[in-house]
Amino acid sequence: MSMERKRKVCLFNMVVSSSAKMSKSGGSGGATMKDNAVVSSVINPWTGMPYSQSYYEILEKRKTLPVWQQKDEFLKALKANQCIILVGETGSGKTTQIPQFVLESVNAETPDGKRMMIACTQPRRVAAMSVSRRVAEEMDVKIGEEVGYTIRFEDCSSASKTLLKYLTDGMLLREAMADPLLERYKVIILDEAHERTLATDVLFGLLKKVLRNRPDLKLVVMSATLEAEKFQGYFSGAHCMKVPGRLHPVEILYSEEPEKNYVEATIRTVVQIHMFEGPGDVLVFLTGEEEIEVVCCKIDKEIAKLGDQSGPVKVLPLYSTLPPAAQQKIFEPVSSGRKIVVSTNIAETSLTIDGIVYVIDPGFSKQKVYSPRGCVESLLVSPISKASARQRAGRAGRTRPGKCFRLYTEKSFHNHLEAQTCPEIMRSNLANTVLTLKKLGIDDLVHFDLMDPPAPETLMRALEVLYSLGALDEEGNLTKLGEIMSEFPLDPQMSKMLIMSPRFHCSNEILSICSMLSVPNCFLRPREARKAADEAKAKFGHMDGDHITLLNVYHAYKKNNEDPVWCYQNFVNEKALKAADNVRQQLARIMARFNLKLCSTDFKSGDYYINIRRPC
């Protein structure tokens, strides 16, 4: 049976009980056409194996999702239009179901037998990994085969098998550098478009251009907020479709007075909910990793003080640098008691956690801010927008009627919060983006069709930075050095540092430093052992600064044969160092492509540290 035939079999989800009996015709034992259909419906067309029992259980849950009820409407719209804007409220099931609908209905084979893929972008790595795993489970296939994901420095997909790939928007942008028309894809789905990340905005402009050159390509733009008119206007009157969410009423409760310390107010509110409110899990929004870990620890202590009268709780953190295994714990139901998830704004729209009844919203998130004059990019704790506040509140109404505790006044909500979050392109360093656009052959940056063009000052500063690094010539064209720099998934300054390092006989060391700078902080500092952790970190310290300190940690890790016990004893994050080792191998392969030699100065030489400092 051909792949095309198999896809037709699964298109209308012919699901029958595994106990269905095959009727035989006459005494010859030949199966009828009806029997063949029954056999086909219990065989997974992607693997050629019978569906597992869990597939049918999950399928019944899928059928209850709001988006499932509009499957036929969506497929008709997809067939009739090249571009679709789909507005689906949080919890509608669009992220997991729409890509599967597309995969089942679109013939992804070219006339010459070449197989194409469906791409679904996510603004966050955590979402790309967790959603792809969920979809693989729903399709009853192995992650990394028919369904895969690609994030920076990690590719869990197969060139020969993968049909549906979840990837970060930045990775699709990098793929476009090698394949400007994105010819390996039949349909591209841009999910969470309302978040307006830097890479998403650039993809908007790029894909608008690609659609004109590839009539066979289809684009689905999915958003959780009602900015559909803006997207529709940008994509020249694209077809718009709305999917309702599965929301119960949510009671909004405001603080009577502004809170002096939102962290303490958050802990106090969690304890009050646990003591006085009915059953149901709690979702708390905070701004970053350190703040989340502190609050998790304090919530545990405060509830422990209440004794047995309060009932058990399970407090779980959620942030982007958390290991995948720890991230998956938030989706697991608790056997008894209450689950309390303390998360960054990743839980606003990117992930849906079942069982949440109470939401605590302090009204803040960390946002990237860039000063073109000082050339400094930083993360600042800033007030959220009204749109974000509504998304957070909506998380409380997924299971049953819920409550959202806003730790700010109603007056602040109406008078002080912006309607929408400012697009990232308006508040970011654009040097890397400009380098990518130049590599894509887009030279007229001023007239490149962006939904919200950045400030001219920011664009000029980016061009000046690239010119000072030697990536652009006086005419603003990409130099040979700039072309090589664009191939590295690093900031331009780090790319230049890596490319220049062989000249100073320290490319091995600079490669290790760049790798360590590309992963989360490797130093652990648990609250109960801060002094011991600081003393352990001091052993790796160097007078020449943090770069050499990171190099010392990496060297010590390799010298001790990547021993987990050594990492534990020295308060070093083993997963971060493993990730750095993986990044190092990938960067080394890129260097090999351009014949950049890996070399080192003799450690005993007086020039060892001097040479390392020179390209930095």
C-alpha positions, 0 to 999 in steps of 0.5 A, spaced: 500 500 500 503 506 497 503 512 502 498 516 498 493 510 499 495 510 507 494 517 508 487 517 505 485 511 509 486 515 515 484 522 513 477 521 516 479 517 522 476 511 521 476 508 528 473 501 530 473 497 536 479 492 536 474 487 538 471 488 531 470 481 527 472 480 520 466 477 516 468 472 511 465 471 504 463 464 503 467 458 504 473 461 500 475 465 506 476 471 502 475 478 505 470 483 503 472 490 501 468 492 508 473 487 511 479 491 508 477 497 510 476 495 517 483 492 517 486 499 514 482 503 520 486 499 525 493 499 522 497 506 523 498 508 516 505 512 519 508 505 522 504 500 518 503 497 525 496 496 529 494 502 533 495 501 541 490 502 546 492 508 548 491 511 541 484 510 542 483 513 549 487 519 546 483 520 540 476 520 544 479 526 548 481 529 541 474 529 539 472 533 545 476 539 543 473 545 540 478 545 534 475 538 532 468 540 531 471 545 525 476 540 522 472 540 516 471 547 515 478 548 516 480 543 511 475 546 506 478 553 507 485 550 507 484 547 500 481 554 497 486 559 500 493 559 500 494 563 506 489 562 513 489 566 519 486 562 525 484 565 531 483 560 536 482 561 544 487 558 549 485 551 550 482 550 543 487 545 541 489 548 535 497 547 536 496 539 537 490 538 532 491 543 526 498 540 524 495 533 524 489 535 520 494 538 515 498 532 515 492 527 514 489 532 508 495 534 504 499 530 499 506 531 501 509 528 495 512 531 489 510 528 482 518 526 482 516 522 488 520 527 493 517 527 500 515 534 503 514 536 510 509 540 514 512 545 519 509 548 525 513 554 529 513 555 536 516 561 539 519 557 545 524 551 545 520 548 551 513 548 547 517 545 541 519 539 545 513 538 549 508 539 543 512 535 539 512 529 544 504 530 545 503 530 538 507 523 537 503 520 542 497 522 539 499 519 532 502 513 536 509 514 533 516 515 536 518 522 537 524 523 532 521 519 527 514 521 523 514 527 528 520 531 530 522 537 533 528 542 532 531 547 536 538 551 537 543 546 538 538 540 538 535 536 532 530 531 534 528 529 527 529 524 521 531 527 514 528 520 511 522 519 516 519 526 519 513 528 516 511 533 521 516 538 524 515 542 530 521 548 530 522 554 533 521 560 529 529 562 529 530 555 526 526 556 520 529 562 519 536 559 519 533 554 514 531 559 510 538 561 509 540 555 506 533 554 502 530 561 501 524 558 498 523 553 503 522 548 498 522 542 503 515 544 506 508 543 503 505 547 509 508 552 514 504 553 520 506 559 524 503 558 531 503 563 537 503 569 532 500 574 537 507 573 541 510 577 535 517 575 537 523 578 533 524 571 528 516 571 527 516 578 525 522 577 520 518 570 518 512 574 516 516 578 511 520 573 508 514 568 507 510 573 504 515 574 499 516 566 498 508 565 497 508 570 491 514 565 488 511 558 490 504 558 489 504 551 491 506 553 498 500 554 504 501 558 510 497 558 516 498 563 521 495 561 528 494 566 534 490 566 541 488 574 541 484 578 536 489 581 532 486 578 526 484 584 522 492 586 523 494 580 520 489 579 515 491 586 512 498 584 512 497 578 508 493 581 503 486 579 505 487 572 507 482 568 509 480 568 517 477 563 521 475 563 528 475 557 533 472 558 540 476 556 546 473 551 551 472 556 557 468 556 563 466 563 567 472 566 571 471 570 576 476 576 576 479 578 583 483 585 584 487 587 590 484 593 593 491 597 594 497 596 590 502 591 593 508 593 595 512 586 594 508 582 589 513 576 591 510 576 598 503 577 596 504 571 591 506 566 597 500 569 601 495 568 596 497 561 594 497 559 602 490 563 602 487 559 596 490 552 599 486 553 606 480 556 604 478 555 596 475 548 594 479 543 590 483 545 584 490 546 581 494 553 582 498 556 576 502 562 579 506 567 574 512 570 576 518 573 572 524 568 572 528 562 574 531 565 581 524 568 583 520 562 581 525 557 585 525 562 591 517 562 591 517 554 590 521 553 596 517 558 601 510 556 599 513 549 601 515 551 607 509 556 609 504 550 607 508 545 611 507 550 617 500 549 617 500 541 618 496 536 616 490 540 616 491 543 610 492 537 605 498 535 601 501 539 595 506 538 590 509 545 588 512 545 581 517 550 577 516 551 570 521 555 566 525 555 559 532 552 562 528 547 566 530 540 564 525 536 559 524 531 564 522 536 570 518 540 565 514 534 563 512 533 571 507 539 570 502 535 566 502 529 570 496 529 575 497 528 582 494 522 586 492 526 592 492 534 594 493 540 590 498 541 584 501 548 584 505 550 578 510 556 578 511 559 571 514 564 567 509 567 562 511 561 558 504 558 561 500 564 558 499 561 551 504 556 549 503 550 554 496 548 556 496 545 563 489 541 565 486 541 572 488 549 573 482 552 577 486 558 580 491 563 577 495 568 581 497 574 576 502 579 579 502 583 573 509 583 571 514 579 566 521 579 564 521 583 557 527 584 553 529 592 552 535 594 548 538 601 548 541 603 541 546 608 544 549 604 549 549 598 545 546 594 551 540 589 551 537 587 558 531 583 561 527 588 565 521 586 569 516 590 566 508 590 567 504 586 562 499 588 557 491 587 558 492 582 552 497 578 557 492 579 563 486 576 559 490 570 557 493 569 564 485 569 567 483 564 561 487 559 564 483 558 570 477 556 566 479 550 562 476 545 567 471 548 571 469 555 573 475 558 576 478 564 579 484 569 577 487 573 583 490 579 580 495 582 585 494 589 582 488 594 582 482 594 577 484 602 576 491 599 574 489 594 569 484 599 566 489 605 566 496 603 566 497 597 562 498 597 555 493 594 550 498 589 547 505 587 548 510 591 544 513 587 538 520 584 540 523 587 534 521 594 536 526 593 543 531 588 540 538 589 538 537 587 530 545 586 528 543 578 528 537 579 524 540 584 519 546 579 518 541 574 517 537 578 512 543 580 508 545 573 507 538 571 505 539 577 499 535 582 502 539 588 501 533 594 502 532 593 509 528 600 509 523 597 505 523 590 507 515 589 508 515 588 516 508 588 520 511 594 525 518 597 522 523 598 528 526 605 529 531 607 524 536 609 530 536 601 532 537 599 524 542 604 523 546 602 530 545 594 527 549 596 521 554 600 524 556 594 529 556 589 523 560 594 519 565 595 525 566 587 525 567 587 518 561 583 516 559 589 511 563 593 507 562 600 506 556 599 501 553 595 506 554 589 502 555 582 506 563 581 506 566 574 505 567 574 513 560 576 514 558 570 510 561 565 514 559 569 521 552 568 518 553 561 518 554 560 526 548 560 530 551 565 535 551 573 536 555 576 531 560 578 536 561 571 538 561 569 531 567 573 529 571 571 535 570 564 533 572 565 526 578 570 528 581 565 534 585 560 529 590 567 528 591 567 535 592 559 536 587 559 541 581 556 537 580 550 542 579 555 548 574 560 544 570 554 542 569 552 549 568 559 551 562 560 546 559 553 547 559 555 555 556 562 553 550 558 549 547 554 555 544 556 561 548 558 567 552 552 569 553 554 577 548 552 582 547 556 588 541 552 592 539 556 598 540 551 603 548 551 601 549 558 598 556 559 602 559 552 600 556 553 592 560 560 592 566 557 595 566 551 590 565 557 584 571 561 587 576 555 585 574 556 578 575 563 578 580 567 574 583 574 575 582 575 567 574 574 568 568 570 567 570 567 560 576 564 563 572 562 569 567 558 564 573 555 560 576 552 567 569 549 569 569 546 562 576 543 562 575 541 569 569 537 567 572 534 561 579 532 566 574 529 571 571 524 565 564 528 565 563 525 572 556 526 575 559 526 582 564 531 581 559 536 578 554 534 584 560 536 589 562 542 585 555 545 585 556 545 577 550 543 573 551 537 569 546 538 564 548 545 562 555 542 561 553 536 557 549 541 553 555 545 552 559 539 550 554 538 544 554 545 542 561 545 542 561 539 537 556 542 532 560 549 532 566 545 531 563 542 525 561 548 522 568 551 523 571 544 519 566 546 513 570 553 513 577 550 514 578 554 521 583 550 524 582 548 531 589 549 535 591 551 542 597 555 545 601 551 550 598 551 557 605 553 560 607 558 555 606 565 558 602 567 552 596 562 553 591 567 557 594 573 553 592 569 546 585 567 549 584 575 551 586 577 544 580 575 540 575 576 546 
